[in-house]
């Protein structure tokens, strides 16, 4: 069993971006401290509502899924590759590729 130490690192050590954290190896994030700015509640609620409506149009929110499972390869899109290979809607066992968005595996009826 590997034992480690708890560290408190400043935010400049890690390079954080969408689906990516760089400059760490064999480490786990246990918690974080966020500094948020106060905003307009009504505007924020409207933005969240619009985001959820868009998600319902583009993702299979009405059925169990494991979410978006593919990382886009450099210079291409996983959804395009799945579409091109004819896998959209294909079911094997209890899972299927979503008809709505190809990057989601869903529970097959």
VOPA-27808 format. One line per 3 residues: number of its first residue (from 1); their letters; for each residue x, y, z of N, C-alpha, C, O, CB. Coordinates in Angstrom, 1 decimal, padded with zeros to 4 digits. Atoms other than C-alpha are relative to their C-alpha. Glycine has a CB too. Layout:
! residues N
NUM> a> X Y Z X Y Z X Y Z X Y Z X Y Z | ...
This chain:
! residues 109
1> xxx> 000.8 -001.2 000.0 000.0 000.0 000.0 000.9 001.2 000.0 001.9 001.3 000.7 -001.0 000.0 001.2 | -000.8 -001.2 000.1 001.3 003.4 -000.9 -000.6 001.0 001.0 -001.8 001.2 001.1 -000.1 000.6 -001.4 | 000.4 -001.0 -000.9 001.2 006.0 001.8 000.5 001.4 -000.4 001.6 001.4 -001.0 000.5 -000.3 001.5
4> xxx> -000.4 -001.3 000.5 001.4 009.7 001.1 -000.2 001.0 001.1 -000.6 000.7 002.2 -000.8 000.4 -001.2 | 000.2 -001.2 -000.9 001.3 013.1 002.7 -001.1 000.9 -000.6 -001.3 001.0 -001.8 001.4 000.7 000.2 | 001.0 -001.0 000.4 -001.4 015.7 002.6 000.8 001.3 -000.3 001.6 001.7 000.5 -001.1 000.2 001.1
7> xxx> -000.7 -001.3 000.3 -000.2 018.8 000.8 -001.0 001.1 -000.3 -002.1 000.8 -000.7 000.9 -000.3 -001.3 | 000.8 -001.1 000.3 -001.6 022.2 000.5 000.8 000.8 -001.0 001.8 001.5 -000.7 -000.3 000.9 001.3 | -000.8 -000.7 001.1 -000.4 023.6 -002.9 -000.7 001.2 -000.5 -002.0 001.3 -000.4 000.2 -001.0 -001.1
10> xxx> 000.6 -001.2 000.5 -001.0 027.0 -004.3 -000.4 -000.3 -001.5 000.1 -001.2 -002.1 001.0 001.1 000.0 | 000.7 000.2 001.3 -003.1 027.2 -007.5 001.0 000.1 -001.2 000.6 -000.4 -002.3 -001.1 000.9 -000.2 | -000.9 -000.2 001.2 -000.1 028.2 -009.7 000.7 -001.3 -000.4 001.3 -001.4 -001.5 000.9 001.1 000.3
13> xxx> -000.7 001.2 000.3 001.4 024.7 -009.5 -000.7 -000.8 -001.1 000.0 -001.4 -002.0 000.2 -000.8 001.3 | 000.8 000.8 000.9 -001.4 023.0 -011.4 -000.5 000.8 -001.2 -001.0 001.9 -001.0 -001.1 -000.7 000.7 | 000.6 -000.6 001.1 -002.5 023.8 -014.9 -001.3 -000.7 -000.3 -001.4 -001.8 -000.7 000.9 -000.1 -001.3
16> xxx> 001.4 000.6 000.0 -006.3 023.2 -014.9 -000.7 000.6 -001.3 -000.7 001.8 -001.5 -000.8 000.3 001.2 | 000.8 -000.4 001.2 -008.4 023.3 -018.1 -001.1 -001.0 -000.1 -001.2 -002.0 000.7 000.8 000.1 -001.3 | 001.1 000.9 000.2 -011.5 021.5 -019.4 000.5 -001.4 -000.1 001.2 -001.7 -001.0 -000.8 000.4 -001.3
19> xxx> -000.3 001.4 000.0 -011.2 017.8 -018.6 001.5 -000.3 000.1 002.0 -001.3 -000.3 -000.5 -000.7 -001.2 | -001.4 000.2 -000.1 -007.5 018.2 -017.8 000.6 000.7 001.2 000.3 001.9 001.4 000.7 000.5 -001.3 | -000.9 -000.6 -001.0 -005.1 018.9 -014.9 001.4 -000.5 -000.3 001.6 -001.7 -000.4 -000.5 -000.4 001.4
22> xxx> -001.4 000.3 000.3 -001.4 019.0 -015.6 000.9 000.4 001.1 000.5 001.2 002.0 000.5 000.7 -001.3 | -001.0 -000.2 -001.0 001.7 019.0 -013.4 -000.3 -000.7 001.3 000.1 -000.2 002.4 000.1 001.5 000.2 | 000.0 000.8 -001.2 000.8 016.3 -011.0 000.0 -001.5 -000.5 -000.4 -001.8 -001.6 -001.3 000.3 000.8
25> xxx> -000.1 001.4 000.3 001.5 012.6 -011.0 -000.2 -000.8 001.2 000.4 -000.5 002.3 001.4 -000.3 -000.7 | 000.2 000.8 -001.1 000.3 009.9 -008.7 -000.5 000.7 001.2 -000.1 000.5 002.4 001.3 -000.8 000.4 | 000.6 -000.8 -001.1 -001.7 012.4 -006.6 -001.5 000.0 -000.2 -002.0 -000.2 -001.3 000.6 001.4 000.0
28> xxx> 001.4 -000.1 000.0 -005.3 012.8 -005.7 -000.4 001.4 000.5 000.3 001.9 001.4 -000.7 -001.1 000.8 | 000.5 -001.2 -000.6 -007.3 016.0 -005.1 -001.1 -000.4 001.0 -002.1 -001.1 000.6 -000.6 000.9 -001.2 | 001.0 000.3 -001.0 -009.2 015.7 -001.9 -001.0 001.1 000.2 -002.2 000.8 000.6 000.7 -000.3 001.3
31> xxx> 000.9 -001.1 -000.2 -010.7 019.1 -001.7 000.6 001.3 -000.7 001.7 001.3 -001.2 -000.3 000.3 001.4 | -000.5 -001.2 000.5 -010.4 022.6 -003.0 -000.8 001.2 000.6 -001.9 001.0 001.2 -000.2 000.1 -001.6 | 000.6 -001.3 -000.5 -011.2 026.2 -002.0 -000.3 000.9 -001.2 000.6 001.2 -001.9 000.9 000.7 001.1
34> xxx> 000.4 -000.9 001.1 -013.1 028.3 -004.5 -000.3 001.4 000.5 -000.9 001.6 001.5 -001.3 -000.6 -000.7 | 000.3 -001.4 -000.3 -013.3 032.0 -004.5 -000.9 000.5 -001.2 -000.5 000.7 -002.3 001.3 000.9 000.1 | 001.0 -000.3 001.0 -016.5 033.0 -006.3 -000.4 001.5 000.2 -000.4 002.0 001.3 -001.2 -000.9 000.1
37> xxx> 000.5 -001.4 000.0 -017.8 036.5 -007.2 -001.5 000.0 000.2 -002.2 -000.9 -000.4 000.5 000.8 -001.2 | 001.4 -000.2 -000.2 -021.2 037.6 -006.1 -000.6 000.5 -001.3 000.0 001.3 -002.0 -000.4 000.9 001.2 | 000.6 -000.4 001.3 -023.6 037.9 -009.1 -001.5 000.2 000.2 -002.0 000.4 001.3 000.2 -001.1 -001.0
40> xxx> 001.5 -000.3 000.1 -027.2 038.5 -010.1 -000.7 -001.3 000.1 -000.6 -002.1 -000.8 -000.3 000.8 -001.2 | 000.7 001.2 -000.2 -029.4 035.7 -008.7 -000.9 -000.3 -001.2 -000.9 -001.4 -001.7 -000.7 000.0 001.3 | 001.0 000.2 001.1 -032.2 036.1 -011.3 000.7 -000.3 -001.3 000.3 -001.2 -002.0 -000.9 001.2 -000.1
43> xxx> -000.7 000.2 001.2 -029.7 036.3 -014.2 000.7 -001.4 000.0 000.7 -002.1 -001.0 001.0 001.1 -000.3 | -000.7 001.3 -000.2 -027.8 033.2 -012.9 -001.1 -001.1 -000.2 -000.8 -002.1 -000.8 000.7 -000.1 001.3 | 001.1 001.0 000.1 -031.1 031.2 -012.6 -000.5 -000.1 -001.4 -000.7 -001.2 -001.9 -001.1 000.4 001.0
46> xxx> 000.4 000.0 001.4 -032.1 032.2 -016.1 001.0 -000.7 -000.9 000.7 -001.5 -001.8 -000.3 001.4 -000.5 | -001.1 000.6 000.8 -028.7 031.1 -017.5 000.0 -001.5 000.3 000.1 -002.3 -000.6 001.3 000.6 000.4 | 000.1 001.5 -000.3 -029.0 027.7 -015.6 -001.1 -000.6 -000.7 -001.0 -001.7 -001.2 000.0 -000.2 001.5
49> xxx> 001.2 000.5 000.7 -032.5 027.2 -017.0 000.3 -000.2 -001.4 -000.1 -001.3 -002.0 -001.2 000.9 000.2 | -000.3 000.2 001.4 -031.3 027.8 -020.5 001.0 -001.1 -000.3 000.8 -001.8 -001.3 000.6 001.4 -000.6 | -001.0 001.1 000.2 -028.3 025.5 -020.1 -000.7 -001.4 000.2 -000.4 -002.3 -000.6 001.1 000.1 001.0
52> xxx> 000.7 001.3 -000.2 -030.6 022.7 -018.7 -000.9 -000.3 -001.2 -001.0 -001.5 -001.6 -000.8 000.1 001.3 | 000.9 000.2 001.2 -033.1 023.2 -021.6 000.9 -000.5 -001.2 000.4 -001.4 -001.9 -000.7 001.3 -000.4 | -000.9 000.4 001.1 -030.2 022.9 -024.1 000.5 -001.4 000.2 000.6 -002.2 -000.7 001.2 001.0 -000.2
55> xxx> -000.4 001.4 -000.3 -028.9 019.8 -022.4 -001.0 -001.0 -000.3 -000.7 -002.1 -000.8 000.5 -000.1 001.5 | 001.1 000.9 000.3 -032.3 018.2 -022.6 -000.2 -000.3 -001.5 -000.6 -001.3 -001.9 -001.3 000.5 000.7 | 000.1 000.2 001.4 -032.3 018.8 -026.3 001.1 -000.8 -000.7 000.9 -001.4 -001.7 -000.1 001.4 -000.7
58> xxx> -001.2 000.6 000.6 -028.8 017.5 -027.0 000.5 -001.3 000.7 001.4 -001.9 000.1 001.0 001.0 000.0 | -000.5 001.1 -000.7 -028.3 014.8 -024.4 -001.2 -000.9 000.5 -002.3 -000.4 000.7 000.9 000.4 001.2 | 001.1 000.9 -000.4 -030.3 011.7 -023.3 -000.3 000.1 001.5 000.0 -000.8 002.2 000.4 -001.4 -000.4
61> xxx> 000.3 -000.3 -001.4 -031.4 013.2 -020.0 -001.1 -000.8 000.6 -001.3 -000.9 001.8 -000.2 001.4 000.3 | 001.2 000.8 -000.5 -034.5 011.0 -019.8 000.3 -001.5 000.2 -000.6 -002.2 000.4 -001.1 000.2 -001.0 | -000.4 001.4 -000.2 -032.6 007.7 -019.6 001.3 -000.2 000.7 002.2 000.7 000.6 000.0 -000.8 -001.3
64> xxx> -001.3 000.2 -000.7 -029.8 006.3 -017.5 001.1 -000.1 -001.0 001.0 -000.8 -002.0 -000.1 -001.3 000.9 | -001.2 000.1 000.9 -026.4 006.8 -019.0 001.2 000.2 000.8 001.1 000.5 002.0 -000.1 001.1 -001.1 | -001.2 -000.2 -000.8 -022.8 006.9 -018.0 000.7 001.3 -000.5 001.8 001.6 -000.3 001.0 -001.1 -000.2
67> xxx> -000.5 -001.3 000.4 -022.4 010.4 -019.6 000.8 -000.1 -001.2 000.9 -001.2 -001.9 000.7 000.6 001.1 | -000.8 000.0 001.1 -020.1 011.4 -022.3 001.3 -000.7 000.3 002.0 -000.3 001.2 000.3 001.5 -000.4 | -001.1 000.9 -000.4 -017.4 008.8 -022.4 001.3 000.1 -000.9 002.3 -000.5 -000.5 -000.4 -001.4 000.0
70> xxx> -001.1 -000.1 000.9 -015.1 009.7 -025.3 000.7 001.4 000.1 000.0 002.4 000.2 -000.4 -000.3 -001.4 | -000.8 -001.3 000.1 -012.3 012.3 -025.4 000.2 000.1 -001.5 000.6 -000.8 -002.2 001.3 -000.1 000.8 | -000.2 -000.3 001.5 -012.1 013.9 -028.9 001.5 -000.2 -000.3 002.3 000.3 000.3 -000.5 001.4 -000.4
73> xxx> -001.4 000.1 000.5 -009.0 012.8 -030.8 000.5 001.3 -000.6 -000.3 002.1 -001.1 000.2 -001.2 -001.0 | -000.6 -001.3 000.6 -006.7 015.6 -031.9 -000.4 000.1 -001.4 -000.2 -000.7 -002.2 001.5 000.0 000.2 | 000.4 -000.3 001.3 -008.1 017.2 -035.0 -001.3 -000.7 -000.5 -001.6 -000.6 -001.7 001.1 -000.4 -000.9
76> xxx> 001.3 000.7 000.4 -011.4 015.2 -035.0 -000.9 000.0 001.1 -000.7 000.6 002.2 000.3 -001.5 -000.5 | 001.0 000.1 -001.0 -014.5 014.5 -033.1 -000.5 -001.4 000.2 -000.7 -002.1 -000.8 -001.2 000.9 -000.3 | 000.4 001.3 -000.3 -015.5 011.3 -031.4 -001.4 -000.3 -000.6 -001.6 -001.4 -001.1 000.0 -000.3 001.5
79> xxx> 001.3 000.2 000.6 -019.1 011.8 -032.4 000.0 -000.2 -001.5 -000.8 -001.1 -002.0 -000.9 001.2 000.4 | -000.1 000.2 001.4 -018.2 012.0 -036.0 000.5 -001.4 -000.4 000.0 -002.0 -001.3 000.9 001.1 -000.7 | -000.5 001.3 000.3 -016.2 008.9 -035.9 -001.0 -001.1 000.3 -001.1 -002.1 -000.4 001.3 -000.3 000.9
82> xxx> 001.0 000.9 -000.4 -019.0 007.0 -034.1 -001.1 000.0 -001.1 -001.6 -001.1 -001.5 -000.6 000.3 001.3 | 001.0 -000.1 001.0 -021.5 008.3 -036.7 000.5 -000.7 -001.3 -000.2 -001.4 -002.0 -000.3 001.5 -000.3 | -000.6 000.5 001.2 -019.1 007.4 -039.6 000.0 -001.5 000.0 -000.1 -002.2 -001.1 001.4 000.6 -000.2
85> xxx> -000.1 001.5 -000.1 -018.8 003.8 -038.4 -001.3 -000.7 000.2 -001.4 -001.9 000.2 000.9 -000.4 001.2 | 001.3 000.5 -000.1 -022.5 003.4 -038.1 -000.4 -000.6 001.4 -001.3 -001.4 001.4 -000.2 -001.1 -001.0 | 000.3 000.5 -001.3 -022.6 002.8 -034.4 -001.1 000.7 000.8 -001.5 000.3 001.8 001.3 000.0 000.9
88> xxx> 001.0 -000.7 -000.7 -025.2 005.4 -033.5 -001.3 -000.9 000.2 -001.8 -001.4 -000.8 -000.4 001.3 -000.8 | 001.2 000.9 -000.3 -028.1 003.5 -031.8 000.3 -001.4 000.1 -000.6 -002.2 000.5 -001.0 000.2 -001.1 | -000.3 001.4 -000.1 -026.3 000.2 -031.8 000.0 -000.4 001.5 000.5 000.3 002.4 001.4 -000.3 -000.6
91> xxx> 000.1 000.5 -001.4 -027.1 -001.9 -028.7 000.7 -001.4 000.1 000.6 -002.2 -000.8 -001.4 -000.2 000.4 | -000.6 001.2 -000.3 -025.0 -004.7 -027.3 -000.2 -000.3 001.5 000.1 000.5 002.4 001.6 000.0 -000.3 | 000.3 000.4 -001.4 -026.1 -006.5 -024.1 -001.0 001.1 000.6 -002.0 001.4 -000.1 001.3 000.0 000.9
94> xxx> 000.8 -001.0 -000.6 -027.6 -003.9 -021.8 000.3 001.5 -000.2 -000.2 002.4 000.4 000.0 -000.2 001.5 | -000.5 -001.4 000.3 -025.9 -000.8 -023.3 -000.3 000.3 -001.5 -000.2 -000.6 -002.3 001.4 000.2 000.4 | 000.1 -000.4 001.4 -026.5 001.2 -026.4 000.6 001.4 -000.2 000.8 002.1 000.8 -001.5 000.1 -000.5
97> xxx> -000.5 -001.3 000.3 -025.0 004.2 -028.1 -001.2 000.9 -000.3 -002.1 000.5 -001.0 001.0 000.0 -001.3 | 001.2 -000.9 000.1 -027.4 007.1 -027.8 -000.4 000.4 -001.4 000.5 000.7 -002.2 000.2 001.2 000.9 | 000.5 -000.6 001.3 -029.5 008.1 -030.7 000.1 001.5 000.0 000.3 002.1 -001.1 -001.5 -000.4 -000.3
100> xxx> 000.0 -001.5 -000.1 -029.5 011.7 -029.5 001.4 000.5 -000.1 001.6 001.5 -000.8 -000.6 000.4 001.3 | -001.4 -000.4 000.1 -025.8 012.1 -029.0 000.9 -001.2 000.1 000.9 -001.9 001.0 000.4 001.1 001.2 | -000.7 001.2 000.2 -023.3 009.6 -030.1 001.1 -000.3 001.1 001.6 -001.4 001.2 000.7 000.0 -001.3
103> xxx> -001.1 000.2 -001.0 -020.8 010.1 -027.2 -000.5 -000.5 001.3 000.2 -000.6 002.3 000.7 001.3 000.2 | 000.6 000.5 -001.2 -023.2 008.7 -024.6 -000.4 -001.5 -000.2 -001.0 -001.9 -001.2 -001.2 000.8 000.4 | 000.5 001.3 -000.1 -023.7 005.1 -023.7 -001.2 000.0 001.0 -001.1 000.7 002.0 001.1 -001.0 000.6
106> xxx> 001.2 000.0 -000.8 -027.2 004.5 -022.3 -000.4 -001.4 000.3 000.0 -002.4 -000.3 -001.1 000.7 -000.8 | 000.5 001.3 -000.4 -029.0 001.7 -020.6 -001.0 -000.4 -001.1 -001.9 000.4 -001.5 -000.7 000.0 001.4 | 000.9 000.5 001.0 -030.7 -000.4 -023.3 -001.3 -000.5 000.7 -001.2 -001.2 001.7 000.6 -001.1 -000.9
109> x> 001.3 000.4 -000.5 -034.4 -001.0 -022.7 000.0 -001.2 000.7 -001.0 -001.7 001.3 -001.1 000.0 -001.0
